[in-house]
Amino acid sequence: MPMELKKEFKDRQVGFPFFGRRWIDVKTWYTLHKIAKGQKPNGGLKSAMAEYKLKFIGTPHRADDDAFNT
């Protein structure tokens, strides 16, 4: 788990489960999916979610909110 996410969770007193040594890089998979479909990937997590009619909850680029939405 990236150190920034651990620190932000600790600073905001947010508990989180043990993720182990592996996690999924959703941005990379989304980008590869768009390229495979012959489309240009654009925007960040919030715009990717909007493409699938999902609402982003919280503040973009805040580690705990990004993790929750991912």
Chimera marker file (.cmm) of the C-alpha trace (Angstrom):
<marker_set name="trace">
<marker id="1" x="0.000" y="0.000" z="0.000" r="1" g="1" b="0" radius="0.5"/>
<marker id="2" x="1.411" y="3.401" z="-0.893" r="1" g="1" b="0" radius="0.5"/>
<marker id="3" x="2.832" y="5.273" z="2.077" r="1" g="1" b="0" radius="0.5"/>
<marker id="4" x="0.814" y="8.413" z="1.258" r="1" g="1" b="0" radius="0.5"/>
<marker id="5" x="-2.449" y="6.514" z="1.701" r="1" g="1" b="0" radius="0.5"/>
<marker id="6" x="-1.348" y="4.993" z="5.017" r="1" g="1" b="0" radius="0.5"/>
<marker id="7" x="-0.293" y="8.419" z="6.289" r="1" g="1" b="0" radius="0.5"/>
<marker id="8" x="-3.511" y="10.103" z="5.219" r="1" g="1" b="0" radius="0.5"/>
<marker id="9" x="-5.621" y="7.394" z="6.864" r="1" g="1" b="0" radius="0.5"/>
<marker id="10" x="-3.596" y="7.767" z="10.067" r="1" g="1" b="0" radius="0.5"/>
<marker id="11" x="-3.816" y="11.595" z="10.001" r="1" g="1" b="0" radius="0.5"/>
<marker id="12" x="-7.592" y="11.487" z="9.519" r="1" g="1" b="0" radius="0.5"/>
<marker id="13" x="-8.005" y="8.695" z="12.079" r="1" g="1" b="0" radius="0.5"/>
<marker id="14" x="-9.608" y="6.421" z="9.500" r="1" g="1" b="0" radius="0.5"/>
<marker id="15" x="-9.317" y="2.697" z="10.170" r="1" g="1" b="0" radius="0.5"/>
<marker id="16" x="-8.548" y="0.413" z="7.262" r="1" g="1" b="0" radius="0.5"/>
<marker id="17" x="-8.182" y="-3.329" z="6.761" r="1" g="1" b="0" radius="0.5"/>
<marker id="18" x="-4.837" y="-4.947" z="6.101" r="1" g="1" b="0" radius="0.5"/>
<marker id="19" x="-4.408" y="-4.979" z="2.332" r="1" g="1" b="0" radius="0.5"/>
<marker id="20" x="-1.370" y="-7.239" z="2.248" r="1" g="1" b="0" radius="0.5"/>
<marker id="21" x="1.493" y="-6.778" z="-0.148" r="1" g="1" b="0" radius="0.5"/>
<marker id="22" x="-0.560" y="-6.429" z="-3.316" r="1" g="1" b="0" radius="0.5"/>
<marker id="23" x="-3.203" y="-4.029" z="-4.589" r="1" g="1" b="0" radius="0.5"/>
<marker id="24" x="-4.756" y="-3.297" z="-7.968" r="1" g="1" b="0" radius="0.5"/>
<marker id="25" x="-3.663" y="-0.227" z="-9.902" r="1" g="1" b="0" radius="0.5"/>
<marker id="26" x="-7.115" y="0.718" z="-11.192" r="1" g="1" b="0" radius="0.5"/>
<marker id="27" x="-5.847" y="3.638" z="-13.286" r="1" g="1" b="0" radius="0.5"/>
<marker id="28" x="-3.525" y="1.367" z="-15.270" r="1" g="1" b="0" radius="0.5"/>
<marker id="29" x="-6.275" y="-1.195" z="-15.908" r="1" g="1" b="0" radius="0.5"/>
<marker id="30" x="-8.727" y="1.551" z="-16.932" r="1" g="1" b="0" radius="0.5"/>
<marker id="31" x="-6.153" y="3.064" z="-19.303" r="1" g="1" b="0" radius="0.5"/>
<marker id="32" x="-5.373" y="-0.325" z="-20.869" r="1" g="1" b="0" radius="0.5"/>
<marker id="33" x="-9.102" y="-1.038" z="-21.235" r="1" g="1" b="0" radius="0.5"/>
<marker id="34" x="-9.685" y="2.251" z="-23.071" r="1" g="1" b="0" radius="0.5"/>
<marker id="35" x="-6.689" y="1.670" z="-25.364" r="1" g="1" b="0" radius="0.5"/>
<marker id="36" x="-7.872" y="-1.882" z="-26.111" r="1" g="1" b="0" radius="0.5"/>
<marker id="37" x="-11.241" y="-0.424" z="-27.173" r="1" g="1" b="0" radius="0.5"/>
<marker id="38" x="-9.442" y="2.020" z="-29.478" r="1" g="1" b="0" radius="0.5"/>
<marker id="39" x="-10.346" y="5.002" z="-27.297" r="1" g="1" b="0" radius="0.5"/>
<marker id="40" x="-8.174" y="7.663" z="-25.722" r="1" g="1" b="0" radius="0.5"/>
<marker id="41" x="-8.139" y="7.581" z="-21.918" r="1" g="1" b="0" radius="0.5"/>
<marker id="42" x="-8.954" y="10.964" z="-20.429" r="1" g="1" b="0" radius="0.5"/>
<marker id="43" x="-9.342" y="12.514" z="-17.008" r="1" g="1" b="0" radius="0.5"/>
<marker id="44" x="-8.963" y="10.989" z="-13.603" r="1" g="1" b="0" radius="0.5"/>
<marker id="45" x="-10.940" y="8.746" z="-11.304" r="1" g="1" b="0" radius="0.5"/>
<marker id="46" x="-13.933" y="11.078" z="-11.066" r="1" g="1" b="0" radius="0.5"/>
<marker id="47" x="-14.383" y="11.313" z="-14.850" r="1" g="1" b="0" radius="0.5"/>
<marker id="48" x="-13.795" y="7.557" z="-15.263" r="1" g="1" b="0" radius="0.5"/>
<marker id="49" x="-16.531" y="6.886" z="-12.722" r="1" g="1" b="0" radius="0.5"/>
<marker id="50" x="-18.872" y="9.340" z="-14.472" r="1" g="1" b="0" radius="0.5"/>
<marker id="51" x="-18.373" y="7.390" z="-17.699" r="1" g="1" b="0" radius="0.5"/>
<marker id="52" x="-19.943" y="4.403" z="-15.930" r="1" g="1" b="0" radius="0.5"/>
<marker id="53" x="-22.642" y="6.564" z="-14.305" r="1" g="1" b="0" radius="0.5"/>
<marker id="54" x="-21.038" y="6.301" z="-10.858" r="1" g="1" b="0" radius="0.5"/>
<marker id="55" x="-20.919" y="9.284" z="-8.516" r="1" g="1" b="0" radius="0.5"/>
<marker id="56" x="-17.624" y="10.218" z="-6.887" r="1" g="1" b="0" radius="0.5"/>
<marker id="57" x="-18.072" y="10.721" z="-3.154" r="1" g="1" b="0" radius="0.5"/>
<marker id="58" x="-15.729" y="13.113" z="-1.338" r="1" g="1" b="0" radius="0.5"/>
<marker id="59" x="-12.835" y="15.253" z="-2.499" r="1" g="1" b="0" radius="0.5"/>
<marker id="60" x="-10.803" y="14.196" z="-5.560" r="1" g="1" b="0" radius="0.5"/>
<marker id="61" x="-7.083" y="13.596" z="-4.951" r="1" g="1" b="0" radius="0.5"/>
<marker id="62" x="-7.637" y="13.054" z="-1.220" r="1" g="1" b="0" radius="0.5"/>
<marker id="63" x="-6.104" y="9.629" z="-0.598" r="1" g="1" b="0" radius="0.5"/>
<marker id="64" x="-8.848" y="8.205" z="1.613" r="1" g="1" b="0" radius="0.5"/>
<marker id="65" x="-11.667" y="9.429" z="-0.676" r="1" g="1" b="0" radius="0.5"/>
<marker id="66" x="-9.876" y="8.170" z="-3.793" r="1" g="1" b="0" radius="0.5"/>
<marker id="67" x="-9.329" y="4.788" z="-2.120" r="1" g="1" b="0" radius="0.5"/>
<marker id="68" x="-12.992" y="4.566" z="-1.069" r="1" g="1" b="0" radius="0.5"/>
<marker id="69" x="-14.247" y="5.415" z="-4.564" r="1" g="1" b="0" radius="0.5"/>
<marker id="70" x="-11.796" y="3.036" z="-6.203" r="1" g="1" b="0" radius="0.5"/>
<link id1="1" id2="2" r="1" g="1" b="0" radius="0.2"/>
<link id1="2" id2="3" r="1" g="1" b="0" radius="0.2"/>
<link id1="3" id2="4" r="1" g="1" b="0" radius="0.2"/>
<link id1="4" id2="5" r="1" g="1" b="0" radius="0.2"/>
<link id1="5" id2="6" r="1" g="1" b="0" radius="0.2"/>
<link id1="6" id2="7" r="1" g="1" b="0" radius="0.2"/>
<link id1="7" id2="8" r="1" g="1" b="0" radius="0.2"/>
<link id1="8" id2="9" r="1" g="1" b="0" radius="0.2"/>
<link id1="9" id2="10" r="1" g="1" b="0" radius="0.2"/>
<link id1="10" id2="11" r="1" g="1" b="0" radius="0.2"/>
<link id1="11" id2="12" r="1" g="1" b="0" radius="0.2"/>
<link id1="12" id2="13" r="1" g="1" b="0" radius="0.2"/>
<link id1="13" id2="14" r="1" g="1" b="0" radius="0.2"/>
<link id1="14" id2="15" r="1" g="1" b="0" radius="0.2"/>
<link id1="15" id2="16" r="1" g="1" b="0" radius="0.2"/>
<link id1="16" id2="17" r="1" g="1" b="0" radius="0.2"/>
<link id1="17" id2="18" r="1" g="1" b="0" radius="0.2"/>
<link id1="18" id2="19" r="1" g="1" b="0" radius="0.2"/>
<link id1="19" id2="20" r="1" g="1" b="0" radius="0.2"/>
<link id1="20" id2="21" r="1" g="1" b="0" radius="0.2"/>
<link id1="21" id2="22" r="1" g="1" b="0" radius="0.2"/>
<link id1="22" id2="23" r="1" g="1" b="0" radius="0.2"/>
<link id1="23" id2="24" r="1" g="1" b="0" radius="0.2"/>
<link id1="24" id2="25" r="1" g="1" b="0" radius="0.2"/>
<link id1="25" id2="26" r="1" g="1" b="0" radius="0.2"/>
<link id1="26" id2="27" r="1" g="1" b="0" radius="0.2"/>
<link id1="27" id2="28" r="1" g="1" b="0" radius="0.2"/>
<link id1="28" id2="29" r="1" g="1" b="0" radius="0.2"/>
<link id1="29" id2="30" r="1" g="1" b="0" radius="0.2"/>
<link id1="30" id2="31" r="1" g="1" b="0" radius="0.2"/>
<link id1="31" id2="32" r="1" g="1" b="0" radius="0.2"/>
<link id1="32" id2="33" r="1" g="1" b="0" radius="0.2"/>
<link id1="33" id2="34" r="1" g="1" b="0" radius="0.2"/>
<link id1="34" id2="35" r="1" g="1" b="0" radius="0.2"/>
<link id1="35" id2="36" r="1" g="1" b="0" radius="0.2"/>
<link id1="36" id2="37" r="1" g="1" b="0" radius="0.2"/>
<link id1="37" id2="38" r="1" g="1" b="0" radius="0.2"/>
<link id1="38" id2="39" r="1" g="1" b="0" radius="0.2"/>
<link id1="39" id2="40" r="1" g="1" b="0" radius="0.2"/>
<link id1="40" id2="41" r="1" g="1" b="0" radius="0.2"/>
<link id1="41" id2="42" r="1" g="1" b="0" radius="0.2"/>
<link id1="42" id2="43" r="1" g="1" b="0" radius="0.2"/>
<link id1="43" id2="44" r="1" g="1" b="0" radius="0.2"/>
<link id1="44" id2="45" r="1" g="1" b="0" radius="0.2"/>
<link id1="45" id2="46" r="1" g="1" b="0" radius="0.2"/>
<link id1="46" id2="47" r="1" g="1" b="0" radius="0.2"/>
<link id1="47" id2="48" r="1" g="1" b="0" radius="0.2"/>
<link id1="48" id2="49" r="1" g="1" b="0" radius="0.2"/>
<link id1="49" id2="50" r="1" g="1" b="0" radius="0.2"/>
<link id1="50" id2="51" r="1" g="1" b="0" radius="0.2"/>
<link id1="51" id2="52" r="1" g="1" b="0" radius="0.2"/>
<link id1="52" id2="53" r="1" g="1" b="0" radius="0.2"/>
<link id1="53" id2="54" r="1" g="1" b="0" radius="0.2"/>
<link id1="54" id2="55" r="1" g="1" b="0" radius="0.2"/>
<link id1="55" id2="56" r="1" g="1" b="0" radius="0.2"/>
<link id1="56" id2="57" r="1" g="1" b="0" radius="0.2"/>
<link id1="57" id2="58" r="1" g="1" b="0" radius="0.2"/>
<link id1="58" id2="59" r="1" g="1" b="0" radius="0.2"/>
<link id1="59" id2="60" r="1" g="1" b="0" radius="0.2"/>
<link id1="60" id2="61" r="1" g="1" b="0" radius="0.2"/>
<link id1="61" id2="62" r="1" g="1" b="0" radius="0.2"/>
<link id1="62" id2="63" r="1" g="1" b="0" radius="0.2"/>
<link id1="63" id2="64" r="1" g="1" b="0" radius="0.2"/>
<link id1="64" id2="65" r="1" g="1" b="0" radius="0.2"/>
<link id1="65" id2="66" r="1" g="1" b="0" radius="0.2"/>
<link id1="66" id2="67" r="1" g="1" b="0" radius="0.2"/>
<link id1="67" id2="68" r="1" g="1" b="0" radius="0.2"/>
<link id1="68" id2="69" r="1" g="1" b="0" radius="0.2"/>
<link id1="69" id2="70" r="1" g="1" b="0" radius="0.2"/>
</marker_set>
